[in-house]
Structures are given as C-alpha cells and as structure tokens.
C-alpha cells in the first residue's frame, strides 16, 4: 500500500465533514499528516509484546509529535490510537473507522 492509497481511505471516510473537531480541539486541516510508516510498541490484543509498523495519518500536535496519533493498520484496514511513550511511541489499540477513532481521542 502507498501513502496516497492510505490518504484516499482517510479522505473517503471524512467525506464532506472537513469542519469536524474532537474533544482535544483537533481539526483535519492542522492535524492530518502525509501518511508515513512508523514503528510502535504494541500494547494491544493477544500480540501485545513486540513492535508493529503502522501508518500515521493524524497527529494531535504535528509540530512536535507529542500527542495522540491516529494510525492505520493496512492488513485489517482499521484505524487505532497511539501515543508517545518513554521508550518510543506506543500503539494503544484499534477503534475501527477513522471518524470513530478521531472522536475517541
């Protein structure tokens, strides 16, 4: 999968809802980032040890990457949340669709 393919999935889920904000004050114009792969410590599900590579599609604080992130898992085609950790970023778990994940931040 390419960065452009992931971006199209995100944009399709947003549809016409580009003015949506969440409880953290995130908006799509400021917080969406060019999808890129990052490695995360996996703290979710039965495979909760080890590392997992995921697409980062949204950063709560894109300036310094110190807030929540929305990530995309391409095998399951689902979105989840990640956050900074002491040793590096941590994958918290899957929420399903992009907007559901955005609202769960």
GUKE-530449 format. One record per atom (N, C-alpha, C, O): residue in one letter; atom name; y, z, x. Coordinates in pm, whole numbers, plus 32768, in hexadecimal, padded with zeros to 4 digits. Atoms other than C-alpha are relative to their C-alpha. Layout:
# residues N
+-----+------+------+------+------+
| res | atom |    y |    z |    x |
+-----+------+------+------+------+
|   A |   CA |    Y |    Z |    X |
...
+-----+------+------+------+------+
# end
This chain:
# residues 105
+-----+------+------+------+------+
| res | atom |    y |    z |    x |
+-----+------+------+------+------+
|   X |    N | 7F8B | 8000 | 8054 |
|   X |   CA | 8000 | 8000 | 8000 |
|   X |    C | 807C | 8000 | 8059 |
|   X |    O | 807C | 803B | 80C5 |
|   X |    N | 7F85 | 8008 | 7FB2 |
|   X |   CA | 815F | 7FB5 | 8078 |
|   X |    C | 806C | 805A | 7FC4 |
|   X |    O | 8060 | 808B | 7F53 |
|   X |    N | 7F8E | 7FB2 | 802E |
|   X |   CA | 82A6 | 8072 | 805B |
|   X |    C | 803C | 7FC1 | 7F82 |
|   X |    O | 8061 | 8009 | 7F25 |
|   X |    N | 7FC7 | 8045 | 8074 |
|   X |   CA | 8326 | 7F6C | 7F66 |
|   X |    C | 7FA9 | 8013 | 7F84 |
|   X |    O | 7FDE | 8026 | 7F17 |
|   X |    N | 8059 | 7FEA | 8072 |
|   X |   CA | 81F2 | 7F90 | 7E87 |
|   X |    C | 8010 | 808E | 7FC7 |
|   X |    O | 8011 | 80A1 | 7F4E |
|   X |    N | 7FEE | 7F76 | 802C |
|   X |   CA | 8220 | 810A | 7E7B |
|   X |    C | 8087 | 800D | 7FB9 |
|   X |    O | 8090 | 804D | 7F51 |
|   X |    N | 7F7B | 7FFA | 803E |
|   X |   CA | 8394 | 80E2 | 7E2E |
|   X |    C | 7FFE | 7FC4 | 7F74 |
|   X |    O | 803E | 7FF9 | 7F1A |
|   X |    N | 8009 | 8040 | 8083 |
|   X |   CA | 8340 | 7FF8 | 7D0C |
|   X |    C | 7FBA | 805B | 7F9A |
|   X |    O | 7FDF | 805C | 7F25 |
|   X |    N | 8044 | 7FA1 | 8059 |
|   X |   CA | 8253 | 80FD | 7C79 |
|   X |    C | 8063 | 806B | 7FD3 |
|   X |    O | 8068 | 808D | 7F5C |
|   X |    N | 7F9C | 7F9A | 8020 |
|   X |   CA | 8368 | 8203 | 7C89 |
|   X |    C | 8067 | 7FC7 | 7F9F |
|   X |    O | 8086 | 8005 | 7F3A |
|   X |    N | 7F98 | 803C | 8054 |
|   X |   CA | 846D | 811A | 7BF3 |
|   X |    C | 7FCC | 7FE0 | 7F74 |
|   X |    O | 8016 | 7FEC | 7F13 |
|   X |    N | 803B | 801C | 8083 |
|   X |   CA | 837F | 80B5 | 7AD9 |
|   X |    C | 7FF7 | 8080 | 7FAC |
|   X |    O | 800D | 807D | 7F33 |
|   X |    N | 8007 | 7F81 | 8049 |
|   X |   CA | 834E | 8224 | 7A7D |
|   X |    C | 808A | 8031 | 7FD7 |
|   X |    O | 8099 | 806B | 7F6B |
|   X |    N | 7F78 | 7FD8 | 8023 |
|   X |   CA | 84C5 | 8266 | 7A82 |
|   X |    C | 8032 | 7FAB | 7F8B |
|   X |    O | 8077 | 7FDE | 7F33 |
|   X |    N | 7FD5 | 8059 | 806C |
|   X |   CA | 8501 | 8139 | 79A0 |
|   X |    C | 8097 | 7FFE | 7FF5 |
|   X |    O | 80DC | 7FDE | 8056 |
|   X |    N | 7F70 | 8000 | 8018 |
|   X |   CA | 865C | 8159 | 7907 |
|   X |    C | 803C | 808C | 800C |
|   X |    O | 80AF | 80A1 | 7FE8 |
|   X |    N | 7FD7 | 7F73 | 7FFC |
|   X |   CA | 8673 | 82D1 | 794A |
|   X |    C | 8040 | 8027 | 8086 |
|   X |    O | 8022 | 8093 | 80BA |
|   X |    N | 7FC8 | 7FEA | 7F7B |
|   X |   CA | 8741 | 82B9 | 7A8D |
|   X |    C | 8066 | 8071 | 8007 |
|   X |    O | 808A | 809D | 8074 |
|   X |    N | 7F9E | 7F93 | 8000 |
|   X |   CA | 8839 | 83C9 | 7A22 |
|   X |    C | 7FBD | 8088 | 7FF3 |
|   X |    O | 8003 | 80EE | 7FEE |
|   X |    N | 8049 | 7F82 | 8010 |
|   X |   CA | 872A | 84D3 | 7A00 |
|   X |    C | 8017 | 805C | 8078 |
|   X |    O | 801F | 802E | 80EA |
|   X |    N | 7FF3 | 7F98 | 7F99 |
|   X |   CA | 8759 | 8619 | 7AC4 |
|   X |    C | 7F98 | 806A | 7FE2 |
|   X |    O | 7F69 | 8076 | 7F71 |
|   X |    N | 805F | 7F93 | 8017 |
|   X |   CA | 866E | 873E | 7AF5 |
|   X |    C | 8045 | 8087 | 8015 |
|   X |    O | 80BE | 808C | 8030 |
|   X |    N | 7FC9 | 7F79 | 7FF5 |
|   X |   CA | 869E | 88B8 | 7B09 |
|   X |    C | 803D | 801C | 8089 |
|   X |    O | 8090 | 8076 | 8096 |
|   X |    N | 7FCA | 7FEE | 7F79 |
|   X |   CA | 86E9 | 889C | 7C7F |
|   X |    C | 807C | 7FAB | 8018 |
|   X |    O | 80B5 | 7FAD | 8086 |
|   X |    N | 7F8A | 8053 | 7FF2 |
|   X |   CA | 8806 | 87AA | 7C40 |
|   X |    C | 7FE6 | 7F7C | 8047 |
|   X |    O | 8045 | 7F38 | 806F |
|   X |    N | 8020 | 807F | 7FBD |
|   X |   CA | 874F | 8682 | 7CD9 |
|   X |    C | 801D | 7F8C | 7FA2 |
|   X |    O | 8006 | 7F94 | 7F29 |
|   X |    N | 7FF1 | 807C | 804A |
|   X |   CA | 87AD | 8527 | 7C6A |
|   X |    C | 7FC3 | 7F91 | 8055 |
|   X |    O | 7FB8 | 7F9E | 80CF |
|   X |    N | 8048 | 806B | 7FBA |
|   X |   CA | 8703 | 83E1 | 7CC4 |
|   X |    C | 8057 | 7FB8 | 8066 |
|   X |    O | 8025 | 7F91 | 80D0 |
|   X |    N | 7FA9 | 804A | 7FA3 |
|   X |   CA | 8830 | 833E | 7D6B |
|   X |    C | 8005 | 8046 | 8088 |
|   X |    O | 7FFF | 8003 | 80EF |
|   X |    N | 7FF4 | 7FB4 | 7F83 |
|   X |   CA | 884D | 8453 | 7E71 |
|   X |    C | 7F79 | 8020 | 803F |
|   X |    O | 7F6C | 8020 | 80B9 |
|   X |    N | 807A | 7FC4 | 7FCC |
|   X |   CA | 86E6 | 84C9 | 7E92 |
|   X |    C | 7F8B | 7FA0 | 8018 |
|   X |    O | 7F30 | 7FC1 | 8065 |
|   X |    N | 806B | 805F | 7FE2 |
|   X |   CA | 8606 | 8396 | 7E88 |
|   X |    C | 8010 | 7FCE | 808F |
|   X |    O | 807F | 7FB3 | 80BC |
|   X |    N | 7FFF | 8032 | 7F77 |
|   X |   CA | 85A9 | 8328 | 7FE6 |
|   X |    C | 7FA4 | 7F88 | 8009 |
|   X |    O | 7F4D | 7F74 | 7FB4 |
|   X |    N | 805C | 806F | 7FE9 |
|   X |   CA | 8503 | 81F1 | 806D |
|   X |    C | 7F76 | 803D | 8018 |
|   X |    O | 7F65 | 8091 | 8071 |
|   X |    N | 8084 | 7FC5 | 7FEF |
|   X |   CA | 8390 | 8241 | 8046 |
|   X |    C | 7FCD | 7FF2 | 808F |
|   X |    O | 7FD2 | 7F87 | 80CC |
|   X |    N | 8037 | 7FFE | 7F79 |
|   X |   CA | 82F5 | 82A5 | 8191 |
|   X |    C | 7F8D | 8065 | 8004 |
|   X |    O | 7F8B | 80C5 | 7FB7 |
|   X |    N | 8075 | 7FA9 | 7FF6 |
|   X |   CA | 81B0 | 834B | 81F8 |
|   X |    C | 801F | 8074 | 805E |
|   X |    O | 8059 | 8062 | 80C8 |
|   X |    N | 7FF1 | 7F87 | 7FB1 |
|   X |   CA | 81B4 | 84AF | 827A |
|   X |    C | 7F7E | 8050 | 7FF4 |
|   X |    O | 7F38 | 8048 | 7F8E |
|   X |    N | 8078 | 7FAC | 8001 |
|   X |   CA | 809B | 859E | 82D3 |
|   X |    C | 8024 | 808C | 7FD1 |
|   X |    O | 8087 | 80C6 | 7FFD |
|   X |    N | 7FE9 | 7F7D | 803B |
|   X |   CA | 8083 | 86E4 | 820F |
|   X |    C | 7F86 | 8059 | 8011 |
|   X |    O | 7F15 | 8029 | 8012 |
|   X |    N | 806C | 7F9F | 8008 |
|   X |   CA | 7FB6 | 8820 | 8225 |
|   X |    C | 7FD5 | 8005 | 7F6D |
|   X |    O | 8028 | 8016 | 7F14 |
|   X |    N | 8033 | 8008 | 8089 |
|   X |   CA | 7ED7 | 880D | 80F1 |
|   X |    C | 7FDE | 808A | 7FCB |
|   X |    O | 7F81 | 80CB | 7FFB |
|   X |    N | 8017 | 7F7D | 803F |
|   X |   CA | 7EEA | 8948 | 801A |
|   X |    C | 7FD4 | 7FF0 | 7F70 |
|   X |    O | 7FE4 | 804C | 7F20 |
|   X |    N | 801F | 801E | 808B |
|   X |   CA | 7E67 | 88A6 | 7EDD |
|   X |    C | 7F6D | 7FDB | 7FED |
|   X |    O | 7F37 | 7F8A | 8038 |
|   X |    N | 8085 | 8027 | 8029 |
|   X |   CA | 7D10 | 8896 | 7E3D |
|   X |    C | 7F91 | 8028 | 805E |
|   X |    O | 7FA5 | 8077 | 80BA |
|   X |    N | 8076 | 7FDA | 7FB2 |
|   X |   CA | 7BB4 | 88AB | 7ED2 |
|   X |    C | 8007 | 7FDA | 8094 |
|   X |    O | 7FC1 | 8013 | 80E7 |
|   X |    N | 7FF0 | 802A | 7F75 |
|   X |   CA | 7C20 | 87F9 | 8011 |
|   X |    C | 807F | 803D | 803B |
|   X |    O | 80CA | 7FF9 | 8082 |
|   X |    N | 7F81 | 7FC0 | 7FDF |
|   X |   CA | 7D36 | 88F4 | 8051 |
|   X |    C | 8012 | 8020 | 8093 |
|   X |    O | 8079 | 8058 | 80B9 |
|   X |    N | 7FE9 | 7FEC | 7F71 |
|   X |   CA | 7D02 | 8908 | 81C6 |
|   X |    C | 800E | 7F78 | 8041 |
|   X |    O | 7FD4 | 7F16 | 8012 |
|   X |    N | 7FED | 807E | 7FBC |
|   X |   CA | 7D6C | 87FB | 82B4 |
|   X |    C | 8083 | 7FBD | 7FDC |
|   X |    O | 80DC | 7FFB | 7FA0 |
|   X |    N | 7F85 | 804B | 8010 |
|   X |   CA | 7E75 | 86F1 | 82A5 |
|   X |    C | 7FE8 | 7F89 | 7FA2 |
|   X |    O | 7F78 | 7F58 | 7F95 |
|   X |    N | 8007 | 8073 | 8059 |
|   X |   CA | 7EC1 | 85DB | 81AE |
|   X |    C | 807D | 7FAB | 8015 |
|   X |    O | 80EA | 7FE0 | 8028 |
|   X |    N | 7F8F | 805C | 7FF2 |
|   X |   CA | 7F9E | 84A6 | 81CE |
|   X |    C | 8028 | 7FD1 | 7F75 |
|   X |    O | 7FD6 | 7FA0 | 7F28 |
|   X |    N | 7FC9 | 8021 | 8084 |
|   X |   CA | 807F | 8464 | 80A1 |
|   X |    C | 8083 | 7FB5 | 8010 |
|   X |    O | 80C7 | 7FBF | 8076 |
|   X |    N | 7F80 | 8046 | 8003 |
|   X |   CA | 81A5 | 8387 | 8047 |
|   X |    C | 806C | 805E | 7FCD |
|   X |    O | 805E | 8096 | 7F60 |
|   X |    N | 7F8C | 7FB4 | 802D |
|   X |   CA | 82EF | 8444 | 8031 |
|   X |    C | 805B | 7F9E | 7FB6 |
|   X |    O | 8080 | 7F36 | 7FED |
|   X |    N | 7FAC | 805A | 804F |
|   X |   CA | 83C2 | 83AA | 7F1A |
|   X |    C | 8084 | 8040 | 7FD6 |
|   X |    O | 80E2 | 7FF9 | 7FB4 |
|   X |    N | 7F86 | 7FBA | 8026 |
|   X |   CA | 84C8 | 84B5 | 7ECD |
|   X |    C | 800E | 807F | 8052 |
|   X |    O | 7FAD | 80C6 | 806A |
|   X |    N | 7FE0 | 7F87 | 7FB3 |
|   X |   CA | 8570 | 85C7 | 7F98 |
|   X |    C | 806B | 804E | 7FB4 |
|   X |    O | 80D4 | 8017 | 7F94 |
|   X |    N | 7F9C | 7FAC | 8042 |
|   X |   CA | 8626 | 86E9 | 7EEE |
|   X |    C | 8081 | 8003 | 8052 |
|   X |    O | 80EE | 7FFC | 801B |
|   X |    N | 7F8F | 8001 | 7FA4 |
|   X |   CA | 870A | 86F6 | 8021 |
|   X |    C | 7FE6 | 7F94 | 806A |
|   X |    O | 7FB5 | 7FB2 | 80D7 |
|   X |    N | 801F | 806C | 7FA1 |
|   X |   CA | 86F1 | 85A1 | 80CA |
|   X |    C | 8049 | 800B | 8084 |
|   X |    O | 8021 | 7FCF | 80E8 |
|   X |    N | 7FB1 | 7FF1 | 7F84 |
|   X |   CA | 87F6 | 8608 | 81CC |
|   X |    C | 7FB0 | 8047 | 806D |
|   X |    O | 7FB8 | 8022 | 80E2 |
|   X |    N | 8047 | 7FB1 | 7F9A |
|   X |   CA | 8713 | 8703 | 8279 |
|   X |    C | 7F6C | 8016 | 7FE2 |
|   X |    O | 7F28 | 8059 | 802F |
|   X |    N | 808D | 7FF9 | 8026 |
|   X |   CA | 85BF | 86E9 | 81C8 |
|   X |    C | 7FCF | 8091 | 7FF5 |
|   X |    O | 7F5B | 80AD | 8015 |
|   X |    N | 8024 | 7F72 | 8008 |
|   X |   CA | 85BF | 8863 | 8187 |
|   X |    C | 7FE3 | 802F | 7F72 |
|   X |    O | 7FDA | 80A8 | 7F5B |
|   X |    N | 801E | 7FD9 | 8089 |
|   X |   CA | 8576 | 8860 | 8012 |
|   X |    C | 7F7B | 7FC7 | 7FD4 |
|   X |    O | 7F2B | 7F99 | 8025 |
|   X |    N | 8079 | 803B | 8038 |
|   X |   CA | 8462 | 87F0 | 7F2B |
|   X |    C | 8000 | 7F6A | 8017 |
|   X |    O | 8069 | 7F2B | 8026 |
|   X |    N | 8013 | 8090 | 7FF6 |
|   X |   CA | 83D7 | 8692 | 7F4D |
|   X |    C | 7F9F | 7FD5 | 7F93 |
|   X |    O | 7F41 | 801D | 7F73 |
|   X |    N | 8064 | 803C | 8057 |
|   X |   CA | 8329 | 85B5 | 7E52 |
|   X |    C | 7FB4 | 7F9C | 8054 |
|   X |    O | 7FEE | 7F48 | 809A |
|   X |    N | 8058 | 8055 | 7FAF |
|   X |   CA | 8202 | 8507 | 7EF0 |
|   X |    C | 7FA3 | 7FB2 | 7FA4 |
|   X |    O | 7F8A | 7FD9 | 7F32 |
|   X |    N | 805A | 8058 | 804B |
|   X |   CA | 8119 | 83F2 | 7E7C |
|   X |    C | 7F7D | 7FF5 | 804B |
|   X |    O | 7F7A | 7FD8 | 80C3 |
|   X |    N | 8087 | 800C | 7FC7 |
|   X |   CA | 7FA1 | 83F2 | 7EB8 |
|   X |    C | 7FC8 | 7F7C | 7FCD |
|   X |    O | 7FAB | 7F6E | 7F56 |
|   X |    N | 8020 | 8087 | 802E |
|   X |   CA | 7F39 | 8287 | 7EB0 |
|   X |    C | 7F73 | 7FF0 | 7FC9 |
|   X |    O | 7F60 | 7F9C | 7F71 |
|   X |    N | 8087 | 800F | 8035 |
|   X |   CA | 7DC2 | 82B4 | 7E72 |
|   X |    C | 7FF8 | 8027 | 7F6D |
|   X |    O | 7FBA | 7FE2 | 7F1D |
|   X |    N | 8000 | 7FD2 | 808C |
|   X |   CA | 7DF9 | 8378 | 7D2F |
|   X |    C | 8075 | 7FC8 | 7FB1 |
|   X |    O | 807A | 7FD4 | 7F37 |
|   X |    N | 7F85 | 8036 | 803D |
|   X |   CA | 7F48 | 82CB | 7CEA |
|   X |    C | 8049 | 806B | 7FB0 |
|   X |    O | 8076 | 8054 | 7F40 |
|   X |    N | 7FBB | 7F91 | 8042 |
|   X |   CA | 7FE1 | 841B | 7C95 |
|   X |    C | 8067 | 803C | 805E |
|   X |    O | 8062 | 802A | 80D8 |
|   X |    N | 7F93 | 7FC1 | 7FB7 |
|   X |   CA | 8113 | 84DE | 7CFF |
|   X |    C | 7FEB | 8097 | 8007 |
|   X |    O | 7FAC | 80D2 | 7FAF |
|   X |    N | 800A | 7F70 | 7FF0 |
|   X |   CA | 8129 | 8641 | 7D7F |
|   X |    C | 8079 | 8035 | 804A |
|   X |    O | 80D5 | 7FEB | 806D |
|   X |    N | 7F92 | 7FBD | 7FBB |
|   X |   CA | 820E | 873C | 7E25 |
|   X |    C | 7FD5 | 802F | 8089 |
|   X |    O | 7F62 | 8053 | 80A1 |
|   X |    N | 8011 | 7FCA | 7F79 |
|   X |   CA | 8232 | 87A1 | 7F8F |
|   X |    C | 807F | 804F | 8021 |
|   X |    O | 80E6 | 803F | 7FE0 |
|   X |    N | 7F8C | 7FB2 | 7FD5 |
|   X |   CA | 831B | 8892 | 8041 |
|   X |    C | 7FF4 | 801B | 8095 |
|   X |    O | 7F89 | 800C | 80CF |
|   X |    N | 8005 | 7FDE | 7F72 |
|   X |   CA | 8379 | 88F8 | 81A3 |
|   X |    C | 7FA8 | 807C | 8013 |
|   X |    O | 7FA0 | 80D2 | 7FBC |
|   X |    N | 804F | 7F8B | 7FDC |
|   X |   CA | 8293 | 89EF | 824D |
|   X |    C | 8022 | 802D | 808D |
|   X |    O | 8073 | 7FEE | 80D1 |
|   X |    N | 7FE4 | 7FCA | 7F7A |
|   X |   CA | 8294 | 8ABC | 838B |
|   X |    C | 7FCF | 7FA0 | 806C |
|   X |    O | 8016 | 7F89 | 80CE |
|   X |    N | 8039 | 805A | 7F9A |
|   X |   CA | 81B2 | 89CA | 844B |
|   X |    C | 8017 | 7F6E | 7FE0 |
|   X |    O | 7FEF | 7F17 | 802E |
|   X |    N | 7FEB | 808A | 802A |
|   X |   CA | 821D | 8891 | 8391 |
|   X |    C | 7FFA | 7FF8 | 7F69 |
|   X |    O | 7FE4 | 805D | 7F27 |
|   X |    N | 7FFD | 800D | 8091 |
|   X |   CA | 822D | 8805 | 8230 |
|   X |    C | 7F79 | 8020 | 7FBF |
|   X |    O | 7F0F | 8008 | 7FF9 |
|   X |    N | 8077 | 7FD3 | 8048 |
|   X |   CA | 8136 | 8888 | 812D |
|   X |    C | 7FF7 | 7FB5 | 7F7B |
|   X |    O | 8057 | 7FB0 | 7F2F |
|   X |    N | 801D | 8041 | 8081 |
|   X |   CA | 809B | 87C4 | 800D |
|   X |    C | 7FD3 | 806C | 7F9F |
|   X |    O | 7F6F | 80AF | 7FB7 |
|   X |    N | 801B | 7F96 | 8061 |
|   X |   CA | 809D | 88A9 | 7EDB |
|   X |    C | 7F9F | 7FD8 | 7F93 |
|   X |    O | 7F54 | 802C | 7F61 |
|   X |    N | 805C | 802C | 8067 |
|   X |   CA | 7FE0 | 87D8 | 7DE0 |
|   X |    C | 8034 | 7F8C | 7FAE |
|   X |    O | 80A8 | 7F65 | 7FB8 |
|   X |    N | 7FE4 | 8074 | 8053 |
|   X |   CA | 7FD7 | 86BA | 7CE9 |
|   X |    C | 8032 | 8029 | 7F77 |
|   X |    O | 8003 | 808B | 7F3C |
|   X |    N | 7FC9 | 7FE8 | 8085 |
|   X |   CA | 80A0 | 86B0 | 7BA8 |
|   X |    C | 7FEA | 7F8A | 7FA3 |
|   X |    O | 8002 | 7F96 | 7F2A |
|   X |    N | 8016 | 8076 | 8053 |
|   X |   CA | 8048 | 8553 | 7B2B |
|   X |    C | 806C | 7F99 | 8013 |
|   X |    O | 807B | 7F62 | 8080 |
|   X |    N | 7F99 | 8066 | 7FFD |
|   X |   CA | 8168 | 846B | 7AD8 |
|   X |    C | 807B | 802C | 804F |
|   X |    O | 8090 | 80A3 | 8069 |
|   X |    N | 7F88 | 7FE6 | 7FB1 |
|   X |   CA | 82AD | 844F | 7B9A |
|   X |    C | 8061 | 805A | 7FB4 |
|   X |    O | 808E | 80BF | 7FEB |
|   X |    N | 7F9E | 7FB2 | 804A |
|   X |   CA | 8392 | 84D5 | 7A87 |
|   X |    C | 7FCE | 808D | 7FE3 |
|   X |    O | 801C | 80EC | 7FE6 |
|   X |    N | 8038 | 7F7A | 8015 |
|   X |   CA | 82A9 | 85F7 | 7A3A |
|   X |    C | 800F | 8053 | 807F |
|   X |    O | 8032 | 80C9 | 8079 |
|   X |    N | 7FF2 | 7FBC | 7F80 |
|   X |   CA | 82AD | 8652 | 7BAB |
|   X |    C | 8092 | 8022 | 801A |
|   X |    O | 80B1 | 8091 | 8046 |
|   X |    N | 7F70 | 7FEC | 7FEF |
|   X |   CA | 8428 | 862B | 7BBC |
|   X |    C | 802F | 8078 | 7FAD |
|   X |    O | 807A | 80CC | 7FDD |
|   X |    N | 7FD8 | 7F91 | 8057 |
|   X |   CA | 8453 | 8718 | 7A94 |
|   X |    C | 7FC2 | 8085 | 802B |
|   X |    O | 7FF9 | 80EE | 800C |
|   X |    N | 8046 | 7F86 | 7FD6 |
|   X |   CA | 835F | 8814 | 7B2F |
|   X |    C | 803C | 803D | 807D |
|   X |    O | 801C | 80AF | 809F |
|   X |    N | 7FC2 | 7FCC | 7F85 |
|   X |   CA | 842F | 883D | 7C6C |
|   X |    C | 804A | 8080 | 7FE7 |
|   X |    O | 8083 | 80B9 | 8044 |
+-----+------+------+------+------+
# end
